[in-house]
Amino acid sequence: MNEPREPRSRADYQRGLPDYHDPTAGFAGAPPAQSALTLRLVLAVFGLVVSVLGGLGWLATDLPTWPGVALLVLGAIALVDIVVIVRRKARGEPG
């Protein structure tokens, strides 16, 4: 089995992780790709707000309930994504 590894630092992520391959790194002088965690967080929060408000608004009408429930499920997925992003940013990943 593998030995337990130490937590990675911000410097580890800046150097690049083992077995990570960026096919566009250095292509035509381009810098290596970076993670866009902050943008992903903003979009996930937007999706959470829109889907929860839309789902609750839909359920307040006399229309069929399945679209409102589907929007609330999408809001739950966005919430899980927010938790994953916040954990990744807390451990020091750039972006």
C-alpha positions in Angstrom: 0.0 0.0 0.0 1.0 3.6 -0.4 2.6 5.5 2.5 0.5 8.2 3.9 1.6 11.5 2.4 2.0 14.9 4.0 -0.5 17.6 3.1 0.5 19.6 0.1 1.6 23.2 0.4 0.9 26.2 -1.9 4.4 25.8 -3.2 3.7 22.2 -4.3 0.7 23.4 -6.3 2.8 26.2 -7.9 5.5 23.7 -8.9 2.9 21.4 -10.4 1.6 18.1 -9.1 3.2 14.7 -10.1 1.6 13.1 -13.1 0.0 16.4 -14.1 0.2 17.1 -17.8 -0.8 20.3 -19.4 -0.7 19.8 -23.1 -0.7 23.5 -23.8 2.2 24.4 -21.4 4.7 26.5 -23.3 2.9 26.3 -26.6 3.7 29.4 -28.5 5.1 31.0 -25.3 1.8 30.5 -23.4 2.1 30.3 -19.6 1.0 27.0 -18.0 -2.8 26.7 -17.3 -4.1 27.6 -13.9 -7.2 26.6 -12.0 -10.1 29.1 -12.0 -11.4 28.1 -8.6 -12.6 31.7 -7.8 -14.6 31.9 -11.1 -16.0 28.4 -10.4 -17.0 29.5 -6.9 -18.8 32.7 -8.2 -20.6 30.7 -10.8 -21.6 28.0 -8.3 -23.0 30.6 -5.9 -24.9 32.2 -8.7 -26.3 28.8 -9.7 -27.3 28.1 -6.1 -29.2 31.4 -5.7 -30.9 31.2 -9.1 -32.0 27.6 -8.8 -33.2 27.8 -5.2 -35.1 31.0 -5.7 -36.5 29.7 -9.0 -37.5 26.4 -7.5 -39.2 28.0 -4.5 -40.9 30.5 -6.8 -42.1 27.7 -9.1 -43.4 25.6 -6.2 -45.5 28.7 -5.0 -47.5 28.6 -8.3 -50.2 26.2 -9.4 -48.0 24.7 -12.2 -46.7 21.1 -12.1 -44.2 20.6 -9.2 -41.5 18.6 -11.0 -39.7 21.6 -12.6 -39.5 23.2 -9.1 -38.1 20.1 -7.6 -35.6 19.7 -10.4 -34.4 23.3 -9.7 -34.0 22.5 -6.0 -32.0 19.4 -6.9 -29.7 21.6 -9.1 -29.3 23.9 -6.1 -28.2 21.0 -3.9 -25.6 20.0 -6.6 -24.4 23.6 -6.6 -24.1 23.5 -2.8 -21.9 20.4 -3.0 -19.8 22.1 -5.6 -19.3 25.1 -3.4 -18.2 22.9 -0.5 -15.6 21.1 -2.8 -14.3 24.5 -4.0 -14.0 26.0 -0.5 -12.1 22.9 0.7 -9.7 23.1 -2.3 -9.1 26.8 -1.7 -8.6 26.2 2.1 -5.8 23.7 1.4 -3.9 26.2 -0.6 -4.6 25.4 -4.3 -4.1 28.5 -6.4 -7.0 30.0 -8.3 
